[in-house]
Amino acid sequence: MDLIYTNEKRVDQGVLSAYALDLSYGADENDFEITLAADEATLESGGFVYIEGTEYGGIVDVLKTSTNSETMTHKGRTWHGILNSKVIEPDSGADYLTVSGDANDVLSGLVNRFGIGGSGELMCGKNLVKSYYVNQVSNQYTAILFTEIEELLPNTEYTLSFIGAAGLKFYLNENIFGWNAVIATGERQSVLAKTKADISKDNGLQYTTGYGWIVAKSNAGNTVVAAFDKVQIELGAVATEYEPYREFYSSPGLFSASVAASGIDISNYRFPRYCKGYDGIRSMLAAHDAKLKIAWEDRSVCLSAVPISDYTESPVDGDIATLTVEQHQKKVNHLICLGKGDLAAREVIHLYADNLGNVGDVQYYTGLDEISDVYDNSNSDNLRSDGIKRLAELRNIDKAEISIFEMEGLTYDIGDIVGATEYRSGIKVAEAVTQKIVKIKNGVASIEYKVGG
């Protein structure tokens, strides 16, 4: 696997040849560590590493080295860790942030909200002259140089540089710039040109449709036919080397979301107050039976939402999995809920769970089998509903952890459902993938999945 490293502008610098990568993401960690030989390239702080088309990569935050070591260690946050270093905040004056729409559109809105999204903008290079027209005459006070520039800013310093016919006498258009007489040398030369306060393409003394801005006019006493080459107008008071006009798109934000509709509709999802970005996104998608896909594509990290995959019909083979089960035989089955009011006037509700986990008002377990607890919420407007949620939390204490080592053809994403059976107890478990640990050394990858927990 080619591990590519970039500078902080995401321009590729090279491929790491001998490296050891330890990367982990999911419910915890969301970071990586790269160990390199001391004579390998030093990764730039704020630069990035990635494996094209995968979610393996991130930003370099830390360099660790020692004179006693023959290696260097670079550490950083994975893409997931970068998302988790952002916080989902409610808008000013709002209690919560609530989102709706196609899941990919919601993801796009979130990364923009984090300040790490956005599409690239159409920009031009230093030479602002798209094209120019030379009126090949020698007549005095006649416009001889027109330039097509998208916009000239008022009260702004520009530098005009050019190669003009030797001996050509001209001056800058006094209706746009301060009057400035020039004699061309036949060599490349430049002149400072500061615009006036009122600049408009609607002003016929400044701009001619089909030709452009009227930049120069033939001066008194000129006898040389106008000729110009390599005309450049750039911002500032310093002339730089000539370059032709060019347009390009600036780098997009580090993160973007797929423009294709996911088909997953998010309806009035309310994020917990001030939750971490990646945690909040995973919870939102999980509530809609979806998961987050991440891939480095064309100098940016693309996010997309897709349905989770359920692999419980194809349980994991015990040869490649370690299953640990903690099953509680006795759980809270009687919850006393205390709501608004004081003392004898306080709202009190008793909730009971039966042997099937159903919750009602009739007590099922008594005596030694009864396990009681108290839920205190004096602010609850719906004590029964809140109590049922709390009882479910108290009873959801069984644990199942599966460690799976990837084999050929076996690939899971964070959020996928995986099944396995603990052979001694016969307990069957179906849990979500919560952590993925990737290790690559000498080009060989090993992947471990953590399920449940």
N, C-alpha and C positions, 0 to 999 in steps of 0.2 A: 504494500500500500504506500503510495507516494504521499508523504507528509510535506506539504508546501508551506513556506513561511513568507510573510509579507512585511512591508513597513506599515506605519500607522495610517497611511493613505490607502492601504489595501492593494498596493502594487506588488506583484510577486517578486521575490528576491532570489528564490531558489528552492531546491528540493533537498530535504535532509536525508543524507545517505545512511548514516549509522546513528540510530536513536532508539531509546526505550520510552514508550509512551504509556502512562497510567492515567486513565480518564474515567470519571464516574459521574453519573447524572441520574436525576429522578427526584425522589422525596428528600434526598439528603446530598451533601457534598457539592455537587455541580461544579467540579473543578478538575484540573489536570496537572500533571507533572511530566516534564520531558527531561530526560538525562542524555547529555551529549558528551562526546569526547572533548577534551579541553581545546583541541586544535580545530574543532568544528566551528561553523559560523555562529556568532553570538546573535541571539534573537533580540530584536529591537523592543524596548519597553513600549507598550502601547501598540505593538504590531500584532499580527494574527497568525495562527496556524490552522490549517484545515486539510481535510481529505475530500477532494471534489465529489459531490453527489451524495455525501453522507452527513450525519449530524455530529461527526467527530471533529471538534475544533473549538477555538475560543480565542480570547485576548491574553497576551502575555503581560503579567503584572509584576512578577518577581524574578530576579536573577540571584541564584545562590552558588557561590564558588569559593574555593579555598586553595591556598598555595600548596597545601598538603594533598590535594586531590587531583586526579587526572581527568576529572569530569566536571561539567557544569550542569546545574539543574535550573530549569526555567519552570515557573509555576504560573497558573492563571485561572481565570474563570471560563468554563464552557459557555456555549451560547445560552444554555439554560441558566447558568450562573449570572450571566449579564442581565437576562430578563429578571432574575430574582434579586438583582441589586437595584431594581426599580420598585416603587411602591404605588399601588393602585389607591389613589386618594379620591374622596368625594369632591364634587365641584364646590366652590365657595358657596356657603349657605345651605348646602344639601347634607343630609344625614348619610346617604350612601350613594355610590355610583351604580346606576342601573343601566344595562345595555340591552339592545334588541337588534335583530337583523340576521342576515346570513353570517355564519360563524367566521368566515374569512374576512368579511367586511368589519366585523367586531375586532378581529385580530389586527387588522390594518389600523383601525382607530386607536387601539391600545398602544401599538409601537410608536405611532405618531404622538400620542399623549406622553409617552416616555421620553420623547425627544430623540429617538434612535431610528425613526422611520423616514418616510418621504421618498418621492421619486426624484431622479436626476433632473436638473433644469438645463434648458438649451442655453449655451453660453458661447461667446466668441473669444478668440485669442486676443493678444495685445493690440494687433492692428485692427482698427475699427472700420477701415475702408473696405466695404464690400466690392465696390467697383469705382472707377473714376473715368471721366471724359475730359479730353484735352481739345480745346477749340484752337486749331492750328492757324492762328493769325498773329500779326504783329501790331495790329491797331492799338493805339493808346486808349487806356481806360475801358478796355473790352474784357469781359469775363473770359478767362482762359483755362481755369481748372475747376471742375465740378467733382464732388465726391459723394457717393451714396453711402451714408451712415445711418443706422437705425435711429439714433437720437443724439443730438448735441445738447449737453447740459449747460444751463446758464451759469455765469460766474465761475467757470471751471478752466483750469489750466490744461492745455493739450500741447503736444509737441508734434509739429508737422516735419517729416523728413522725406527727402526725395532726391532724384537725380534730374536736374533741369538742363536745358540747352545752354551751353556756355554763353554768357553775356546777356541772357534773357533778363530784362528788368521788369519786375512786377511788385505788387504789394498785396497784402492780405485784405480781403474784403472788409472794408471799414464798417459795414452794416452788421457783421458778425463778430469780428475781432477788433482789437485796437489796431490802428493803422501802423503798418510795419513794412518798410521798403526792403526789397531783397534783390540781389543780383546773383543769378545762378552761375555756378563755377564749372559745370560739366561733371563734377564729382558729387558724391553723396554729401548732403549737408542738411542741416535742420534749423528750424526757427520756432521760438516759443509763440503760442497762440492762445490768448485768454479770451473766452467768450464774454459777450455782454449779458446784461440782465434779462433782456427780452429776446428769446430765441423761439422761432416757430417755422414750421414748414409752410404755414399759410402766408408768410411774408415773402412776397415776390422778390424783394431785394436780397433775401437770404437763401431762398431755395427755388429751384426750377424743376417742375415736375418732368420726369423722364430723364433728367440729367443729374440732379442731386444738389447738395449744398454748394453755393458759389464761394469757393475758397480763395481764389486769387484772380487779380485783374492785371492786365498789361499796364505798365507805368509810363509816365511821360518820358519821351526820348528813346523809347524802346524801338529797335529795328529788327530784332530777332524773332523768327517765327516760334511760337510757343511749342515746347515739347517737354514732357515729363515721363519719368519711369520710376518704378518701385516706390510709389507714393504710399506713405504710412502716416496715420494719425493715431496717437496713443495718449492715454491719460498721463498727466504728470509733466514735469519740467525737464525730464531726462530722455534723450533719444537713445533707443536701443537698436540692436541689429534688426534689419528688415526681415519680416516674415509675411508670407501671403495671408490674406484673410482666411480664417477657418472657423467653422462652427463645430461644437461638440457638446455632449451631454456631461454635466458634472456627475461625479460619483453619487449614486443614490444613497439613502440612509443605510446604515449597516443592516437593518432588518426591514423586510417587506413581507406582505402577505400575498398569497396567490390571488390573482385577479379572477380566477374561475370560481363560480359559485360552488360552495361545498355541499349544498342541499341540506345542511344542518341549520335549523332555524332556532335562534336564541330569542326567547321571549321574556322580556322584563327580568333578566337575571340580575340579582342584587349581590354585588361583591361584599364580603366582610369589610368593615372599615379598616383602612390602612393595611391591607394584606400585601405580601410580596408578589411581584409580577408573575413569575413562573408558577408559583403555588396557586395564585388566583386563577390563572388561565387553565391549569390542569383541573381545578375543581369545577370551573364553569363548564368545560367540555365533558368531564365525567358525569355531570348532572344531566347531560344530553346524550349519554352513551357514545361519546366521541373522545378522540385523543388528539394530541398535537404532534404533527410531523414537522421535522426541521431538516433542512438540507442547504449546504453551501452551493450556490449556483451563481456564476457570473459576477463575482466580487461582492456578493451580498448573501445574507442568510434569509432564506425563504421559509415562511411559516404557512402551514395549512392545517385545516381541521378535517379529519376523516373518521368514519365510524370505527369503534373499537372492534377488535377481532376476538372471538370467543373460541378457545381451543380446548374446552372441557370435553368435547366429544373425542378428542385425541389426547388422552392423558399422557403426561410426561413419563417416560420409562425410568424406573428406579436406578438403572445403571448410570444415568447422567444427572440424577437429581438427588439432593439430600433434603428430606422432608422432616421438619420439626413441628409437632403439634402440641398445643397446650389447651386442653378442653376442660372447662369448669362444669362440674356436675351440680353445684349449688350456686345459684345467682340470686340477686335481689328480686323478690317477687311481690313485695308490698311497699308501695311508695306513698308516704304521707306528704301531701302537697300543701304548703302554707302560702296563702296569697295576701291580699290587701286586708287592712283592718288591724285592730289591736286586741290582744288577749282573747276573751271569750267571743268577741265580735269578729275575730279574724276568719277569713275564708279558709276552710279546710276541706280537702278532697282526698279520698283514699282510692288508690289505684292498685289493682291486683293482676298479676300475670299467672296464667295456668300452665299446665305441662306442655302445651303446644306453643307457648309464647304469646297467646292472645291476651290482650289487656281489657279489663272490664271492671265492674263495680262489685263483683261477687268474689269473695275470698276463696281461693282454691287450696293453698298450702296453709297448714296450721301447725301449732306446736313446734317441734324441733326443726321441721321443714320450712317454717316461715322465716324469711330473711327480710327484715324491714330497713328502710332508710328514710331520710327526710329531705325534701326539696323545698328550699326557702326562696321565694321570689315575690317580694311585696310590690313589685312594679308590674306584675303580669296582668294583661287585660284579658287573657284567655288561659286561665290556670290549668284547665284540663288538658288543652292541646300542648301547652308547654310541659306539663307533667308527663304526658305520654312520650314526648321526645326525650325527656330526661331519663325515664325508666328504660327506654330503648338503649340509651347510651350506657347505662349502668349494667345492662345485661349483655351488651356487645363486648365481652371481654375475652372470648376465646381467641387464641392466636394460632396462626399457621404460617410457617415460613418455609419457602422452597428455594434452595439454591440450585440453579441449573447452569451447566456448562454447555455452551453452544456446540452443536454438531452441524455438519453440512446439511443445508436445507431447513435448519431450525432457526428462525429469526422472530423475535418478539419486539414490540414497542412498549414504552411506558404506557400503562393503562390497559393493555390487552389482558384477557382473562385466561388463566392457565389452571389446569386440573391435575391432581396427583392423588395417590392413595398411600397411606402409611400402612405397610403390609402387616405389621404385628397387631395393630389395633383394628385394622380394617377401616379406619376413618378416612373418608374422602374429603378432599379439600378443593375448592375452586376460589382462587384469589387473583387480584390484579397484580401485574408486574409493577413494582415500585422503584426498582433501581437497576441500572445497567452499568456494569464495570467492564471497561475495555482495556486490554493490555496488548501492546504491540512491541515486539522486539525482534530485530533482524528481519523485519518484514513479515513476521508471522504473528497473527492475531489470535488472542483467546478472549472469549466473551463470557461473562457470568451474569446471570439474572437473579435478582432478589424478588421474591413474590410474597405478598402479604406482609405480616408483621404489625 
